[in-house]
Amino acid sequence: MAWPGLRQVNTHIDLIDWRDGGRFIGAELATERIIAHLVAKRLGVIEQHEPTGILTHHKAHDGELSEFLPKLIAALSAHRKVEWVRPF
């Protein structure tokens, strides 16, 4: 349950591989996981109306993740079906 006044948004894709020293999983694998989650939503395999949550771990960024995120955000923002969830 969310704190009163805040939205609860679950995460579905973790961009950090904690078993490999806490490094970014890489652009290719991150993209594959995001697409797989969106396909599962479209097919009705998982909840279609829940936002897709991407866990970024802002304190664990390496150079590769710092380069990937702005590109991901730009690509998602350019898509007409993407809607960013506000925390309140």
A tleap script that builds the chain and sets N, CA, C and O, in Angstrom:
source leaprc.protein.ff14SB
mol = sequence {
  NMET ALA TRP PRO GLY LEU ARG GLN VAL ASN
  THR HIE ILE ASP LEU ILE ASP TRP ARG ASP
  GLY GLY ARG PHE ILE GLY ALA GLU LEU ALA
  THR GLU ARG ILE ILE ALA HIE LEU VAL ALA
  LYS ARG LEU GLY VAL ILE GLU GLN HIE GLU
  PRO THR GLY ILE LEU THR HIE HIE LYS ALA
  HIE ASP GLY GLU LEU SER GLU PHE LEU PRO
  LYS LEU ILE ALA ALA LEU SER ALA HIE ARG
  LYS VAL GLU TRP VAL ARG PRO CPHE
}
set mol.1.N position { 0.837 -1.178 0.000 }
set mol.1.CA position { 0.000 0.000 0.000 }
set mol.1.C position { 0.880 1.238 0.000 }
set mol.1.O position { 1.876 1.302 0.721 }
set mol.2.N position { 0.513 2.205 -0.800 }
set mol.2.CA position { 1.276 3.449 -0.906 }
set mol.2.C position { 1.007 4.340 0.302 }
set mol.2.O position { -0.041 4.252 0.941 }
set mol.3.N position { 1.972 5.192 0.596 }
set mol.3.CA position { 1.822 6.199 1.631 }
set mol.3.C position { 0.700 7.148 1.188 }
set mol.3.O position { 0.607 7.462 0.002 }
set mol.4.N position { -0.156 7.612 2.111 }
set mol.4.CA position { -1.246 8.507 1.714 }
set mol.4.C position { -0.741 9.701 0.902 }
set mol.4.O position { 0.178 10.404 1.324 }
set mol.5.N position { -1.341 9.920 -0.248 }
set mol.5.CA position { -0.961 11.026 -1.122 }
set mol.5.C position { 0.088 10.682 -2.157 }
set mol.5.O position { 0.362 11.492 -3.042 }
set mol.6.N position { 0.688 9.492 -2.070 }
set mol.6.CA position { 1.695 9.059 -3.044 }
set mol.6.C position { 1.162 7.880 -3.846 }
set mol.6.O position { 0.336 7.106 -3.364 }
set mol.7.N position { 1.639 7.760 -5.055 }
set mol.7.CA position { 1.294 6.617 -5.896 }
set mol.7.C position { 2.276 5.485 -5.652 }
set mol.7.O position { 3.463 5.714 -5.416 }
set mol.8.N position { 1.777 4.282 -5.711 }
set mol.8.CA position { 2.654 3.115 -5.650 }
set mol.8.C position { 2.953 2.678 -7.072 }
set mol.8.O position { 2.037 2.388 -7.841 }
set mol.9.N position { 4.222 2.629 -7.423 }
set mol.9.CA position { 4.638 2.172 -8.738 }
set mol.9.C position { 5.675 1.077 -8.526 }
set mol.9.O position { 6.758 1.333 -8.000 }
set mol.10.N position { 5.344 -0.128 -8.932 }
set mol.10.CA position { 6.265 -1.243 -8.791 }
set mol.10.C position { 7.362 -1.158 -9.847 }
set mol.10.O position { 7.204 -0.495 -10.872 }
set mol.11.N position { 8.462 -1.828 -9.585 }
set mol.11.CA position { 9.523 -1.883 -10.585 }
set mol.11.C position { 9.559 -3.284 -11.193 }
set mol.11.O position { 9.268 -4.280 -10.530 }
set mol.12.N position { 9.921 -3.328 -12.463 }
set mol.12.CA position { 9.923 -4.583 -13.203 }
set mol.12.C position { 11.270 -4.888 -13.851 }
set mol.12.O position { 11.586 -6.048 -14.117 }
set mol.13.N position { 12.047 -3.869 -14.099 }
set mol.13.CA position { 13.351 -4.046 -14.734 }
set mol.13.C position { 14.397 -3.397 -13.841 }
set mol.13.O position { 14.332 -2.199 -13.562 }
set mol.14.N position { 15.359 -4.193 -13.396 }
set mol.14.CA position { 16.471 -3.685 -12.585 }
set mol.14.C position { 17.666 -3.527 -13.510 }
set mol.14.O position { 18.097 -4.496 -14.136 }
set mol.15.N position { 18.201 -2.332 -13.604 }
set mol.15.CA position { 19.307 -2.053 -14.521 }
set mol.15.C position { 20.681 -2.413 -13.953 }
set mol.15.O position { 21.692 -2.264 -14.639 }
set mol.16.N position { 20.720 -2.880 -12.721 }
set mol.16.CA position { 21.987 -3.245 -12.083 }
set mol.16.C position { 22.035 -4.748 -11.860 }
set mol.16.O position { 21.061 -5.347 -11.404 }
set mol.17.N position { 23.163 -5.349 -12.181 }
set mol.17.CA position { 23.399 -6.766 -11.903 }
set mol.17.C position { 24.200 -6.838 -10.613 }
set mol.17.O position { 25.419 -6.667 -10.614 }
set mol.18.N position { 23.509 -7.089 -9.525 }
set mol.18.CA position { 24.154 -7.092 -8.212 }
set mol.18.C position { 25.056 -8.305 -8.027 }
set mol.18.O position { 25.963 -8.266 -7.196 }
set mol.19.N position { 24.836 -9.375 -8.774 }
set mol.19.CA position { 25.685 -10.567 -8.661 }
set mol.19.C position { 27.010 -10.383 -9.394 }
set mol.19.O position { 27.954 -11.149 -9.200 }
set mol.20.N position { 27.066 -9.355 -10.240 }
set mol.20.CA position { 28.285 -9.073 -11.006 }
set mol.20.C position { 28.913 -7.774 -10.514 }
set mol.20.O position { 29.379 -6.964 -11.315 }
set mol.21.N position { 28.927 -7.579 -9.222 }
set mol.21.CA position { 29.614 -6.430 -8.647 }
set mol.21.C position { 28.837 -5.129 -8.712 }
set mol.21.O position { 29.415 -4.056 -8.536 }
set mol.22.N position { 27.542 -5.202 -8.961 }
set mol.22.CA position { 26.728 -3.986 -8.983 }
set mol.22.C position { 26.941 -3.135 -10.213 }
set mol.22.O position { 26.926 -1.907 -10.136 }
set mol.23.N position { 27.139 -3.783 -11.348 }
set mol.23.CA position { 27.354 -3.062 -12.606 }
set mol.23.C position { 26.068 -3.020 -13.429 }
set mol.23.O position { 25.162 -3.832 -13.244 }
set mol.24.N position { 26.016 -2.053 -14.340 }
set mol.24.CA position { 24.929 -1.932 -15.297 }
set mol.24.C position { 24.835 -3.207 -16.120 }
set mol.24.O position { 25.855 -3.765 -16.524 }
set mol.25.N position { 23.617 -3.670 -16.368 }
set mol.25.CA position { 23.422 -4.915 -17.123 }
set mol.25.C position { 23.730 -4.760 -18.607 }
set mol.25.O position { 23.821 -5.753 -19.329 }
set mol.26.N position { 23.889 -3.541 -19.059 }
set mol.26.CA position { 24.211 -3.278 -20.457 }
set mol.26.C position { 22.984 -2.835 -21.231 }
set mol.26.O position { 21.858 -3.231 -20.928 }
set mol.27.N position { 23.222 -2.011 -22.232 }
set mol.27.CA position { 22.142 -1.430 -23.020 }
set mol.27.C position { 21.316 -2.496 -23.731 }
set mol.27.O position { 20.089 -2.403 -23.775 }
set mol.28.N position { 21.972 -3.495 -24.280 }
set mol.28.CA position { 21.255 -4.527 -25.032 }
set mol.28.C position { 20.316 -5.317 -24.122 }
set mol.28.O position { 19.144 -5.494 -24.452 }
set mol.29.N position { 20.813 -5.789 -22.989 }
set mol.29.CA position { 19.985 -6.570 -22.072 }
set mol.29.C position { 18.884 -5.704 -21.458 }
set mol.29.O position { 17.752 -6.162 -21.298 }
set mol.30.N position { 19.209 -4.463 -21.115 }
set mol.30.CA position { 18.199 -3.558 -20.562 }
set mol.30.C position { 17.073 -3.352 -21.564 }
set mol.30.O position { 15.897 -3.418 -21.206 }
set mol.31.N position { 17.428 -3.105 -22.802 }
set mol.31.CA position { 16.429 -2.898 -23.849 }
set mol.31.C position { 15.589 -4.153 -24.053 }
set mol.31.O position { 14.369 -4.063 -24.190 }
set mol.32.N position { 16.224 -5.315 -24.075 }
set mol.32.CA position { 15.507 -6.584 -24.232 }
set mol.32.C position { 14.498 -6.780 -23.102 }
set mol.32.O position { 13.364 -7.193 -23.347 }
set mol.33.N position { 14.903 -6.487 -21.874 }
set mol.33.CA position { 14.007 -6.677 -20.726 }
set mol.33.C position { 12.836 -5.698 -20.757 }
set mol.33.O position { 11.708 -6.065 -20.429 }
set mol.34.N position { 13.101 -4.472 -21.147 }
set mol.34.CA position { 12.020 -3.485 -21.248 }
set mol.34.C position { 11.028 -3.913 -22.320 }
set mol.34.O position { 9.818 -3.888 -22.093 }
set mol.35.N position { 11.529 -4.301 -23.475 }
set mol.35.CA position { 10.656 -4.739 -24.569 }
set mol.35.C position { 9.864 -5.981 -24.159 }
set mol.35.O position { 8.666 -6.067 -24.429 }
set mol.36.N position { 10.519 -6.936 -23.515 }
set mol.36.CA position { 9.829 -8.160 -23.087 }
set mol.36.C position { 8.686 -7.828 -22.126 }
set mol.36.O position { 7.610 -8.419 -22.206 }
set mol.37.N position { 8.923 -6.892 -21.230 }
set mol.37.CA position { 7.871 -6.515 -20.289 }
set mol.37.C position { 6.709 -5.852 -21.020 }
set mol.37.O position { 5.548 -6.144 -20.733 }
set mol.38.N position { 7.011 -4.965 -21.958 }
set mol.38.CA position { 5.956 -4.291 -22.712 }
set mol.38.C position { 5.169 -5.272 -23.587 }
set mol.38.O position { 3.953 -5.137 -23.728 }
set mol.39.N position { 5.846 -6.243 -24.165 }
set mol.39.CA position { 5.166 -7.266 -24.971 }
set mol.39.C position { 4.233 -8.085 -24.082 }
set mol.39.O position { 3.097 -8.365 -24.466 }
set mol.40.N position { 4.706 -8.468 -22.900 }
set mol.40.CA position { 3.865 -9.238 -21.973 }
set mol.40.C position { 2.630 -8.442 -21.567 }
set mol.40.O position { 1.548 -9.009 -21.418 }
set mol.41.N position { 2.782 -7.142 -21.389 }
set mol.41.CA position { 1.624 -6.289 -21.085 }
set mol.41.C position { 0.649 -6.282 -22.257 }
set mol.41.O position { -0.557 -6.444 -22.070 }
set mol.42.N position { 1.166 -6.098 -23.442 }
set mol.42.CA position { 0.311 -6.029 -24.628 }
set mol.42.C position { -0.447 -7.331 -24.848 }
set mol.42.O position { -1.601 -7.314 -25.276 }
set mol.43.N position { 0.192 -8.454 -24.558 }
set mol.43.CA position { -0.440 -9.758 -24.746 }
set mol.43.C position { -1.374 -10.131 -23.598 }
set mol.43.O position { -2.070 -11.143 -23.671 }
set mol.44.N position { -1.393 -9.323 -22.541 }
set mol.44.CA position { -2.259 -9.605 -21.406 }
set mol.44.C position { -1.719 -10.654 -20.459 }
set mol.44.O position { -2.450 -11.159 -19.607 }
set mol.45.N position { -0.440 -10.990 -20.599 }
set mol.45.CA position { 0.193 -11.968 -19.723 }
set mol.45.C position { 0.369 -11.379 -18.323 }
set mol.45.O position { 0.299 -12.099 -17.327 }
set mol.46.N position { 0.595 -10.088 -18.255 }
set mol.46.CA position { 0.727 -9.376 -16.988 }
set mol.46.C position { -0.217 -8.177 -17.012 }
set mol.46.O position { -0.776 -7.837 -18.055 }
set mol.47.N position { -0.387 -7.549 -15.870 }
set mol.47.CA position { -1.307 -6.408 -15.733 }
set mol.47.C position { -1.000 -5.340 -16.777 }
set mol.47.O position { 0.111 -4.813 -16.834 }
set mol.48.N position { -1.987 -5.034 -17.593 }
set mol.48.CA position { -1.790 -4.100 -18.703 }
set mol.48.C position { -1.816 -2.639 -18.280 }
set mol.48.O position { -1.231 -1.797 -18.961 }
set mol.49.N position { -2.470 -2.320 -17.190 }
set mol.49.CA position { -2.644 -0.918 -16.814 }
set mol.49.C position { -1.618 -0.436 -15.791 }
set mol.49.O position { -1.567 0.752 -15.476 }
set mol.50.N position { -0.809 -1.345 -15.278 }
set mol.50.CA position { 0.223 -0.947 -14.325 }
set mol.50.C position { 1.406 -0.332 -15.082 }
set mol.50.O position { 1.843 -0.883 -16.092 }
set mol.51.N position { 1.922 0.793 -14.608 }
set mol.51.CA position { 3.099 1.373 -15.265 }
set mol.51.C position { 4.283 0.404 -15.231 }
set mol.51.O position { 4.419 -0.391 -14.302 }
set mol.52.N position { 5.126 0.480 -16.242 }
set mol.52.CA position { 6.352 -0.312 -16.285 }
set mol.52.C position { 7.408 0.417 -15.472 }
set mol.52.O position { 7.809 1.528 -15.816 }
set mol.53.N position { 7.849 -0.203 -14.411 }
set mol.53.CA position { 8.830 0.431 -13.523 }
set mol.53.C position { 10.245 -0.003 -13.844 }
set mol.53.O position { 10.530 -1.194 -13.969 }
set mol.54.N position { 11.130 0.975 -13.978 }
set mol.54.CA position { 12.543 0.704 -14.263 }
set mol.54.C position { 13.354 1.199 -13.079 }
set mol.54.O position { 13.353 2.391 -12.772 }
set mol.55.N position { 14.041 0.287 -12.421 }
set mol.55.CA position { 14.826 0.608 -11.229 }
set mol.55.C position { 16.222 1.050 -11.662 }
set mol.55.O position { 16.988 0.265 -12.220 }
set mol.56.N position { 16.538 2.311 -11.399 }
set mol.56.CA position { 17.788 2.872 -11.919 }
set mol.56.C position { 18.924 2.920 -10.903 }
set mol.56.O position { 20.085 3.021 -11.301 }
set mol.57.N position { 18.631 2.851 -9.608 }
set mol.57.CA position { 19.679 2.894 -8.576 }
set mol.57.C position { 20.618 4.080 -8.796 }
set mol.57.O position { 21.788 3.891 -9.130 }
set mol.58.N position { 20.122 5.271 -8.615 }
set mol.58.CA position { 20.874 6.484 -8.962 }
set mol.58.C position { 22.247 6.577 -8.310 }
set mol.58.O position { 23.120 7.271 -8.830 }
set mol.59.N position { 22.459 5.906 -7.198 }
set mol.59.CA position { 23.778 5.979 -6.539 }
set mol.59.C position { 24.736 4.899 -7.039 }
set mol.59.O position { 25.894 4.863 -6.624 }
set mol.60.N position { 24.269 4.028 -7.918 }
set mol.60.CA position { 25.111 2.932 -8.399 }
set mol.60.C position { 25.449 3.064 -9.878 }
set mol.60.O position { 25.861 2.087 -10.503 }
set mol.61.N position { 25.283 4.248 -10.444 }
set mol.61.CA position { 25.544 4.429 -11.873 }
set mol.61.C position { 27.030 4.334 -12.194 }
set mol.61.O position { 27.878 4.862 -11.475 }
set mol.62.N position { 27.316 3.656 -13.283 }
set mol.62.CA position { 28.651 3.689 -13.850 }
set mol.62.C position { 28.561 4.517 -15.132 }
set mol.62.O position { 27.483 5.004 -15.472 }
set mol.63.N position { 29.653 4.679 -15.832 }
set mol.63.CA position { 29.664 5.499 -17.038 }
set mol.63.C position { 28.704 5.012 -18.102 }
set mol.63.O position { 28.031 5.812 -18.753 }
set mol.64.N position { 28.637 3.696 -18.283 }
set mol.64.CA position { 27.778 3.126 -19.324 }
set mol.64.C position { 26.298 3.388 -19.020 }
set mol.64.O position { 25.533 3.740 -19.918 }
set mol.65.N position { 25.900 3.218 -17.772 }
set mol.65.CA position { 24.505 3.479 -17.402 }
set mol.65.C position { 24.196 4.967 -17.495 }
set mol.65.O position { 23.100 5.350 -17.904 }
set mol.66.N position { 25.151 5.801 -17.120 }
set mol.66.CA position { 24.954 7.253 -17.227 }
set mol.66.C position { 24.788 7.697 -18.675 }
set mol.66.O position { 24.113 8.691 -18.942 }
set mol.67.N position { 25.386 6.981 -19.601 }
set mol.67.CA position { 25.210 7.273 -21.031 }
set mol.67.C position { 23.895 6.698 -21.564 }
set mol.67.O position { 23.257 7.299 -22.428 }
set mol.68.N position { 23.494 5.533 -21.046 }
set mol.68.CA position { 22.292 4.850 -21.525 }
set mol.68.C position { 21.009 5.562 -21.112 }
set mol.68.O position { 20.103 5.719 -21.931 }
set mol.69.N position { 20.917 5.992 -19.864 }
set mol.69.CA position { 19.657 6.543 -19.360 }
set mol.69.C position { 19.133 7.747 -20.140 }
set mol.69.O position { 17.946 7.765 -20.464 }
set mol.70.N position { 19.947 8.751 -20.461 }
set mol.70.CA position { 19.398 9.874 -21.243 }
set mol.70.C position { 18.871 9.428 -22.605 }
set mol.70.O position { 17.874 9.964 -23.088 }
set mol.71.N position { 19.530 8.456 -23.224 }
set mol.71.CA position { 19.063 7.942 -24.512 }
set mol.71.C position { 17.736 7.205 -24.346 }
set mol.71.O position { 16.829 7.351 -25.166 }
set mol.72.N position { 17.629 6.412 -23.281 }
set mol.72.CA position { 16.390 5.695 -23.010 }
set mol.72.C position { 15.256 6.673 -22.745 }
set mol.72.O position { 14.166 6.531 -23.300 }
set mol.73.N position { 15.507 7.657 -21.906 }
set mol.73.CA position { 14.480 8.648 -21.575 }
set mol.73.C position { 14.047 9.413 -22.823 }
set mol.73.O position { 12.856 9.660 -23.013 }
set mol.74.N position { 14.989 9.785 -23.663 }
set mol.74.CA position { 14.658 10.503 -24.901 }
set mol.74.C position { 13.816 9.631 -25.825 }
set mol.74.O position { 12.831 10.099 -26.396 }
set mol.75.N position { 14.200 8.358 -25.975 }
set mol.75.CA position { 13.450 7.457 -26.855 }
set mol.75.C position { 12.038 7.227 -26.327 }
set mol.75.O position { 11.074 7.246 -27.092 }
set mol.76.N position { 11.921 7.010 -25.033 }
set mol.76.CA position { 10.597 6.802 -24.453 }
set mol.76.C position { 9.745 8.060 -24.549 }
set mol.76.O position { 8.560 7.986 -24.875 }
set mol.77.N position { 10.334 9.199 -24.271 }
set mol.77.CA position { 9.599 10.469 -24.304 }
set mol.77.C position { 9.097 10.796 -25.706 }
set mol.77.O position { 8.079 11.473 -25.856 }
set mol.78.N position { 9.792 10.329 -26.719 }
set mol.78.CA position { 9.405 10.606 -28.101 }
set mol.78.C position { 8.243 9.732 -28.566 }
set mol.78.O position { 7.626 10.009 -29.595 }
set mol.79.N position { 7.946 8.679 -27.809 }
set mol.79.CA position { 6.871 7.758 -28.212 }
set mol.79.C position { 5.525 8.298 -27.753 }
set mol.79.O position { 5.373 8.701 -26.599 }
set mol.80.N position { 4.559 8.306 -28.644 }
set mol.80.CA position { 3.253 8.909 -28.352 }
set mol.80.C position { 2.462 8.158 -27.288 }
set mol.80.O position { 1.539 8.728 -26.706 }
set mol.81.N position { 2.790 6.909 -27.018 }
set mol.81.CA position { 2.050 6.124 -26.028 }
set mol.81.C position { 2.684 6.159 -24.634 }
set mol.81.O position { 2.105 5.644 -23.677 }
set mol.82.N position { 3.854 6.754 -24.517 }
set mol.82.CA position { 4.522 6.793 -23.204 }
set mol.82.C position { 3.967 7.943 -22.381 }
set mol.82.O position { 3.846 9.074 -22.852 }
set mol.83.N position { 3.639 7.625 -21.158 }
set mol.83.CA position { 3.163 8.634 -20.202 }
set mol.83.C position { 3.969 8.465 -18.924 }
set mol.83.O position { 3.958 7.390 -18.324 }
set mol.84.N position { 4.659 9.496 -18.507 }
set mol.84.CA position { 5.464 9.444 -17.290 }
set mol.84.C position { 4.555 9.549 -16.079 }
set mol.84.O position { 3.639 10.371 -16.049 }
set mol.85.N position { 4.808 8.721 -15.090 }
set mol.85.CA position { 3.997 8.693 -13.878 }
set mol.85.C position { 4.542 9.687 -12.869 }
set mol.85.O position { 5.736 9.700 -12.568 }
set mol.86.N position { 3.667 10.503 -12.363 }
set mol.86.CA position { 4.042 11.469 -11.323 }
set mol.86.C position { 3.935 10.761 -9.963 }
set mol.86.O position { 3.055 9.919 -9.784 }
set mol.87.N position { 4.801 11.083 -9.018 }
set mol.87.CA position { 4.785 10.393 -7.727 }
set mol.87.C position { 3.659 10.828 -6.799 }
set mol.87.O position { 3.523 10.281 -5.704 }
set mol.88.N position { 2.857 11.789 -7.208 }
set mol.88.CA position { 1.767 12.268 -6.340 }
set mol.88.C position { 0.509 12.470 -7.141 }
set mol.88.O position { -0.517 12.869 -6.590 }
savepdb mol mol.pdb
quit
